[in-house]
Each structure stands twice: as C-alpha cells, then as structure tokens.
C-alpha cells in the first residue's frame, strides 16, 4: 500500500467533510434569518430586501456557499481517488486470490 497517498487521501476526506458541514451550517443560518424575518411579519418589501439585505449581499452569500460546496466536493473526490489509488494493488491481489 502506498501509505503516504492513503494518509493524504484520508486527510482530504476529512477536510471535505468539514467543508461540507460548514456549507450546510451557512445554509441553515441563512434560512434562519429568512424565517425570523417572515415570523416578524415584514411583508411590505419583496424578495431579499424584506430580510434587510441588498441583492448584492444575497448574491455574495450565495457565492460563498457555492464555493464552499464546490471545494468540499473537490476535496472529497480527491480524497476518494487517492484512497482507491493507494489501495489498488491490494485490491488487485484480493481479486486474484478469490477469483
């Protein structure tokens, strides 16, 4: 087994999971803001202006959440690839042993 690649793959998996969790927390926080404003009954204005944000601020929040999600997907994918790459020789040995 290529231990260095395996360890790096596990590290990337952990980082990817933490980034995914962070993105989900950002989404939940944004939803809580929207829910608190809707509960307050501030329906006079439409869209994101109702929650006290400009369109640019809402787009910025959306970009941050999207970039965090994309980075987490990339880290998870790289981690999975490195783990499979590092264990490929052992998987081939197991396949030849049983089949």
KOLKOL-243736 format. One record per atom (N, C-alpha, C): residue number from 0; x, z, y; atom name; residue in one letter. Coordinates in steps of 0.05 Angstrom, whole numbers. Layout:
BEGIN
- num/xx/zz/yy/atomo/residuo
- NUM/X/Z/Y/CA/A
...
END
This chain:
BEGIN
- num/xx/zz/yy/atomo/residuo
- 0/17/0/-23/N/X
- 0/0/0/0/CA/X
- 0/18/0/25/C/X
- 1/9/-14/44/N/X
- 1/23/-15/70/CA/X
- 1/13/8/86/C/X
- 2/26/31/84/N/X
- 2/16/56/96/CA/X
- 2/14/54/126/C/X
- 3/32/41/139/N/X
- 3/31/40/168/CA/X
- 3/6/25/177/C/X
- 4/0/3/164/N/X
- 4/-24/-12/172/CA/X
- 4/-49/4/165/C/X
- 5/-48/18/143/N/X
- 5/-71/35/136/CA/X
- 5/-77/56/157/C/X
- 6/-55/70/165/N/X
- 6/-58/91/185/CA/X
- 6/-68/80/212/C/X
- 7/-56/58/220/N/X
- 7/-65/45/245/CA/X
- 7/-94/36/243/C/X
- 8/-102/26/219/N/X
- 8/-130/18/215/CA/X
- 8/-149/42/217/C/X
- 9/-141/64/206/N/X
- 9/-158/88/208/CA/X
- 9/-160/98/237/C/X
- 10/-137/97/251/N/X
- 10/-137/105/279/CA/X
- 10/-156/87/295/C/X
- 11/-155/61/290/N/X
- 11/-173/42/305/CA/X
- 11/-202/47/297/C/X
- 12/-208/54/272/N/X
- 12/-235/60/265/CA/X
- 12/-245/85/280/C/X
- 13/-229/106/281/N/X
- 13/-237/130/295/CA/X
- 13/-241/124/325/C/X
- 14/-222/109/337/N/X
- 14/-225/102/365/CA/X
- 14/-251/86/370/C/X
- 15/-256/67/352/N/X
- 15/-280/51/354/CA/X
- 15/-306/67/352/C/X
- 16/-306/86/333/N/X
- 16/-329/103/331/CA/X
- 16/-333/121/355/C/X
- 17/-311/131/366/N/X
- 17/-313/148/390/CA/X
- 17/-323/132/414/C/X
- 18/-314/107/416/N/X
- 18/-322/90/438/CA/X
- 18/-352/82/435/C/X
- 19/-360/78/411/N/X
- 19/-389/71/406/CA/X
- 19/-406/95/413/C/X
- 20/-397/119/406/N/X
- 20/-412/143/413/CA/X
- 20/-413/147/443/C/X
- 21/-392/141/457/N/X
- 21/-392/142/486/CA/X
- 21/-411/123/498/C/X
- 22/-413/98/487/N/X
- 22/-431/78/498/CA/X
- 22/-460/87/493/C/X
- 23/-466/99/470/N/X
- 23/-493/108/465/CA/X
- 23/-500/131/483/C/X
- 24/-481/148/490/N/X
- 24/-487/170/509/CA/X
- 24/-492/159/536/C/X
- 25/-478/138/544/N/X
- 25/-483/126/570/CA/X
- 25/-511/114/571/C/X
- 26/-520/102/550/N/X
- 26/-547/90/549/CA/X
- 26/-567/113/551/C/X
- 27/-563/135/536/N/X
- 27/-582/157/537/CA/X
- 27/-583/169/564/C/X
- 28/-561/172/578/N/X
- 28/-561/183/605/CA/X
- 28/-577/165/624/C/X
- 29/-573/139/622/N/X
- 29/-588/120/639/CA/X
- 29/-618/122/633/C/X
- 30/-625/124/607/N/X
- 30/-653/127/600/CA/X
- 30/-665/153/611/C/X
- 31/-649/174/610/N/X
- 31/-659/200/621/CA/X
- 31/-664/198/651/C/X
- 32/-647/184/665/N/X
- 32/-651/180/694/CA/X
- 32/-677/165/699/C/X
- 33/-681/144/684/N/X
- 33/-706/128/687/CA/X
- 33/-730/145/680/C/X
- 34/-729/161/659/N/X
- 34/-751/177/650/CA/X
- 34/-758/199/671/C/X
- 35/-737/211/682/N/X
- 35/-742/232/702/CA/X
- 35/-755/221/727/C/X
- 36/-747/197/735/N/X
- 36/-759/185/759/CA/X
- 36/-788/177/753/C/X
- 37/-793/167/729/N/X
- 37/-820/159/722/CA/X
- 37/-838/184/720/C/X
- 38/-828/206/710/N/X
- 38/-843/230/709/CA/X
- 38/-849/241/737/C/X
- 39/-831/236/756/N/X
- 39/-836/245/783/CA/X
- 39/-858/229/797/C/X
- 40/-864/206/787/N/X
- 40/-886/190/798/CA/X
- 40/-879/174/822/C/X
- 41/-854/166/824/N/X
- 41/-845/150/847/CA/X
- 41/-849/120/840/C/X
- 42/-874/112/841/N/X
- 42/-881/84/833/CA/X
- 42/-884/66/857/C/X
- 43/-877/75/880/N/X
- 43/-881/58/904/CA/X
- 43/-863/34/904/C/X
- 44/-838/38/895/N/X
- 44/-819/15/894/CA/X
- 44/-817/4/866/C/X
- 45/-808/-21/864/N/X
- 45/-807/-34/839/CA/X
- 45/-779/-35/828/C/X
- 46/-776/-38/802/N/X
- 46/-750/-42/790/CA/X
- 46/-731/-19/792/C/X
- 47/-705/-26/794/N/X
- 47/-685/-5/794/CA/X
- 47/-685/10/820/C/X
- 48/-697/-1/841/N/X
- 48/-698/13/867/CA/X
- 48/-715/38/864/C/X
- 49/-733/38/845/N/X
- 49/-750/61/840/CA/X
- 49/-734/86/832/C/X
- 50/-712/81/818/N/X
- 50/-695/104/809/CA/X
- 50/-673/110/829/C/X
- 51/-673/97/851/N/X
- 51/-653/103/872/CA/X
- 51/-627/88/869/C/X
- 52/-627/66/854/N/X
- 52/-603/50/851/CA/X
- 52/-608/23/863/C/X
- 53/-586/11/873/N/X
- 53/-588/-16/882/CA/X
- 53/-584/-34/857/C/X
- 54/-590/-59/860/N/X
- 54/-587/-78/838/CA/X
- 54/-557/-79/830/C/X
- 55/-539/-78/849/N/X
- 55/-511/-80/843/CA/X
- 55/-502/-55/827/C/X
- 56/-512/-32/833/N/X
- 56/-505/-8/818/CA/X
- 56/-516/-9/790/C/X
- 57/-540/-19/786/N/X
- 57/-551/-22/760/CA/X
- 57/-535/-43/743/C/X
- 58/-527/-65/756/N/X
- 58/-511/-84/742/CA/X
- 58/-484/-73/735/C/X
- 59/-472/-56/752/N/X
- 59/-447/-43/746/CA/X
- 59/-450/-25/722/C/X
- 60/-471/-9/720/N/X
- 60/-476/8/697/CA/X
- 60/-479/-9/672/C/X
- 61/-493/-31/674/N/X
- 61/-497/-48/651/CA/X
- 61/-470/-60/642/C/X
- 62/-454/-69/661/N/X
- 62/-427/-80/654/CA/X
- 62/-410/-59/640/C/X
- 63/-410/-34/650/N/X
- 63/-394/-13/638/CA/X
- 63/-403/-7/609/C/X
- 64/-429/-6/605/N/X
- 64/-440/-1/578/CA/X
- 64/-433/-25/560/C/X
- 65/-436/-49/569/N/X
- 65/-430/-73/553/CA/X
- 65/-400/-74/546/C/X
- 66/-383/-68/565/N/X
- 66/-354/-70/560/CA/X
- 66/-346/-48/540/C/X
- 67/-358/-24/542/N/X
- 67/-352/-3/523/CA/X
- 67/-361/-11/495/C/X
- 68/-385/-23/493/N/X
- 68/-395/-32/467/CA/X
- 68/-377/-54/455/C/X
- 69/-368/-73/472/N/X
- 69/-351/-94/462/CA/X
- 69/-324/-84/453/C/X
- 70/-313/-65/468/N/X
- 70/-287/-53/460/CA/X
- 70/-290/-37/434/C/X
- 71/-312/-23/431/N/X
- 71/-316/-8/406/CA/X
- 71/-319/-27/382/C/X
- 72/-334/-49/386/N/X
- 72/-336/-69/364/CA/X
- 72/-309/-81/357/C/X
- 73/-293/-87/377/N/X
- 73/-267/-98/371/CA/X
- 73/-249/-78/357/C/X
- 74/-249/-53/365/N/X
- 74/-233/-32/352/CA/X
- 74/-242/-28/323/C/X
- 75/-268/-27/319/N/X
- 75/-279/-24/292/CA/X
- 75/-271/-48/274/C/X
- 76/-274/-72/285/N/X
- 76/-267/-95/269/CA/X
- 76/-237/-96/263/C/X
- 77/-221/-90/282/N/X
- 77/-192/-90/277/CA/X
- 77/-184/-68/257/C/X
- 78/-197/-45/259/N/X
- 78/-191/-23/240/CA/X
- 78/-199/-31/212/C/X
- 79/-222/-43/209/N/X
- 79/-231/-52/182/CA/X
- 79/-213/-73/171/C/X
- 80/-205/-92/188/N/X
- 80/-187/-113/179/CA/X
- 80/-160/-101/169/C/X
- 81/-149/-82/185/N/X
- 81/-124/-71/178/CA/X
- 81/-125/-54/152/C/X
- 82/-148/-41/148/N/X
- 82/-151/-25/123/CA/X
- 82/-153/-44/99/C/X
- 83/-168/-65/102/N/X
- 83/-170/-84/79/CA/X
- 83/-143/-98/75/C/X
- 84/-129/-105/96/N/X
- 84/-103/-118/93/CA/X
- 84/-83/-99/80/C/X
- 85/-84/-74/87/N/X
- 85/-64/-55/76/CA/X
- 85/-71/-48/47/C/X
- 86/-95/-50/38/N/X
- 86/-102/-44/10/CA/X
- 86/-107/-69/-7/C/X
- 87/-102/-92/3/N/X
- 87/-107/-117/-11/CA/X
- 87/-92/-118/-37/C/X
- 88/-66/-111/-37/N/X
- 88/-50/-112/-62/CA/X
- 88/-62/-94/-83/C/X
- 89/-70/-70/-76/N/X
- 89/-81/-51/-95/CA/X
- 89/-108/-61/-105/C/X
- 90/-124/-73/-87/N/X
- 90/-149/-85/-96/CA/X
- 90/-145/-108/-116/C/X
- 91/-125/-124/-111/N/X
- 91/-119/-146/-130/CA/X
- 91/-109/-135/-157/C/X
- 92/-94/-113/-157/N/X
- 92/-85/-101/-182/CA/X
- 92/-108/-89/-197/C/X
- 93/-127/-76/-183/N/X
- 93/-150/-65/-196/CA/X
- 93/-168/-88/-208/C/X
- 94/-170/-110/-194/N/X
- 94/-186/-132/-203/CA/X
- 94/-174/-143/-229/C/X
- 95/-148/-147/-229/N/X
- 95/-135/-158/-253/CA/X
- 95/-135/-138/-276/C/X
- 96/-136/-113/-270/N/X
- 96/-136/-92/-291/CA/X
- 96/-163/-91/-305/C/X
- 97/-185/-94/-289/N/X
- 97/-211/-92/-301/CA/X
- 97/-223/-118/-310/C/X
- 98/-214/-141/-299/N/X
- 98/-225/-167/-306/CA/X
- 98/-206/-184/-319/C/X
END
